[in-house]
Structures are given as structure tokens and as C-alpha cells.
Amino acid sequence: MSADDRNAYEGFTAEERAAMKEHAKEQKAAARRASHAEKAAEAERDVLAKIAEMEHSDRVMAERIHAVVTANAPTLAPKLWYGMPAYALDGKVVCFFQSAEKFKSRYATLGFSDQAQLDEGEMWAAAFALTAVTPEVEARIVALVKQAVS
């Protein structure tokens, strides 16, 4: 394999292009909404609708994560972010759920942006692989979400 072959840019995958198109659509829809209350209500409906479209195992995890985040971090507002359920503070995404199906991955992901207050020393995790939301996993998510908004 030549250096050119190793460095050849193949572009975005179909899934990545679809996520970018979803994000543009989300931004346009948000801009059309009138009041803050209307925006919040529609954004949550959009998140719940996106969760309802997911495959069973992803949907079950996304429903639990939505319930955990909204119960334990009420300052975070649900919104769609690149076609994924996300939770934002002052319009900036703090955490998000990415279904395994989204990018044909073997596991779902609970991710945190640089807005999350998870700093711990010189290095800390900003994303977590999920295969199930057990009571133990749920307790860890509660702790992470609370720390993220502290």
C-alpha cells in the first residue's frame, strides 16, 4: 500500500452525511419556532419521536436515559442534535445518546461535550459505550449527569 493510498480521503460515510442533513433540518425547524415555551415543548416532542423510531434495544436505553437526564438535571433541555437525543444548557449540548444503529456500531453511546463538568485530573472519559441500562448503569448515569451540570 502506497503512502497515497493510506492518506486518501474517502469522504463522509452515508450515515455521516445523513446526520449532517438531519442537523441542518433541526436548525431550520428550531429557527421557525416562535416562543421559548413552544420551542422547548416541540424540541422534547422531537426527541421523543426520534427515540420512538429507534430499534428496540436502542429505544429502551434511550427512554431510560431520557427519564434519568430529565429527572436528575432539570436545567438541561432536550433537543435533537445530528438526529440524536441530546440535552443542552443555554442551547449548548452537554450530553447526548447515540444509538448503535445510527452509525452501524456494535454499541450505543452516552456522550458528553466539553460543556459537561466531568473534568478529573489530566484525563477523563467523555463517552461511554452502552449495551444495556441496568440499575448499576443507571446509577452511574445519574452521577455523571449530576456532575456534568454541577
N, C-alpha and C positions, 0 to 999 in steps of 0.2 A: 504494500500500500504506500503510495507516494505521500509526501507532505501535503500536496494539494488535495488529495482525497480525504485526508484526516481533517483538514481545515475547511473543507467545503461546507458552506452554509446551505442547509436544506430547507430553510424557511420554517414557518409555523405549521404545526400539525393541524389537521381539520378540527380537532377538538379545541385547540388554542384559538383558531380563527373564529369558531362558533362562540367561544367565551367572550372574545373581544366584541363581537357583534351584539351579544346579549348586553354587555356593559353599556354600549352606545345607546341601545334601546332603553335601558334602565335610566340612563341620564336624561334622555328626552322625555320620558314619562314623568320623572321627578320634576323637571322644569315646568311641565304643564299644570301641575297640581297647584291649587290656589292657597289655601291656608295651611299653617303648620299642623293643625289637628288633622286636616284632611290628608296631608302628606304622610303623617305618622300612621294613620289608620290604613291608608292604601298600601303603604310600604309593608306593614305587617301582613295584610291580606296577600300581597305578592309573595312574601316569604313563605307563608303557609301554603299557598298554591304550589310553589316550587317544591316544597317538601312533599306535598301530596303526589307529585309527579314521579318521585323517586322510586327506584326498585325497593322491594320490601325491607331488606336488611338495612339499607341506607336510610330509608324513610323512618324506620323505628329509631335508629340512632339520632337522626336529625330532629325528630319530635322530642326526644328526651333532652337533647342539648338545648333546643329552643325553650323548653319548660325550665330547665336549670338556669340558663342565662337570664331569662326574663324575671324569674323569681329571685335570683341572687344578685343581680346587677340591674336594678330597675332604671338606672341612669343610661343604660345602653339601649339604643333604638334599633329594632330590627329593620333590615333593608337588604335588598339584593345587591350583590357585588360580583360581577362577572358571572352572573347566573347561579350564584351560591348564596345560601342564607348567611348573613353577616350581621354584626351588632356593632353599632357606631356610637361614639360620644362626640357631640358637636359636629356631626357629619363625617367624622373620620373613623374608619373601620378599626376596631380594637381586636375583634376575633371573628372567625368565620368557620363554617363547616363545609368541607368539600367531599362530596360523595365519591365513592370508589368508581362508580360508573362514569363520572364526569370526564375523567381523563384515562379511563380504562385501566385503573390502578388496582392493585390487589387488596388495598385497604382504604378506608375513608380517612380524612384528616381533619383534626381540630387545629386550626392555626391562629396565631396571634401576630398582630402587626407591631411595628415599632412604637405605636401608641400605648401598647399594653405595658404596665409597670411590672414586668417579670424579671427585671434586672437582678442578677445574682452573681456577684463577682465579675470575673473576666469573660465568662461564657455561660449561656443558659439556653434552654430549649425554647423554640418559638413555634414549633409544630409537633403534633403528636399523632401517630398512627392509631387508628381505631378499627377494631374488628367487632366489638360489641360494647354496649354501655351497661356494665354490671353495676351493682351497688358500690363496689370499690372504685370503679372508674368514675362513676357519678360523683362520689365524694371528692376525688382528685380534681374533677372539672369544676366543682363548686369552689374549691380552694384556689384554683388557677384564675377563675373568673373574678372572684373577690379581690385577689391580689392584683389582677390586671387593671382594675378600676380604683385601686387604693391610692 
